[in-house]
Amino acid sequence: MTLNWDYQNLCVVFGGWEIQTLTGVLAICLGTFCLSLTYELVRLVIRVLDHQILMRRGTVNQQLARSTMYAIQVSISFCLMLVFMTFNGFLMLSVILGAFIGFLLFSQDTLATTAEVRHH
């Protein structure tokens, strides 16, 4: 496999998922961007659940919700890995930009934690 910027006959993950047009590539790039953004949102939800469980004794339902979100996070990460492994530049950039914007939007709560670690 080599890095490419093709948008015709682009096979994404599954053999039947073949893109033939520039519009198709743009649509799949938007979907990939959103999936990458969602990954960061799921990470935020997990951090919120962790905080809730730490603040008071966690219930079985909270642990179940946390485990479910973790399974979703792992599933999304594997999907993004497979998309990235197409070695298509458009799709790779979509994953990276989605991660960048997602981190920018959903990881502001980690700044306090990082600052606390430095001061101890």
Secondary structure, DSSP 8 states (H G I E B T S, - for coil): ---B---SSEE-SSTT-EE-SHHHHHHHHHHHHHHHHHHHHHHHHHHHHHHHHHHS---HHHHHHHHHHHHHHHHHHHHHHHHHTT-BHHHHHHHHHHHHHHHHHH-TTHHHHHHHHHH-
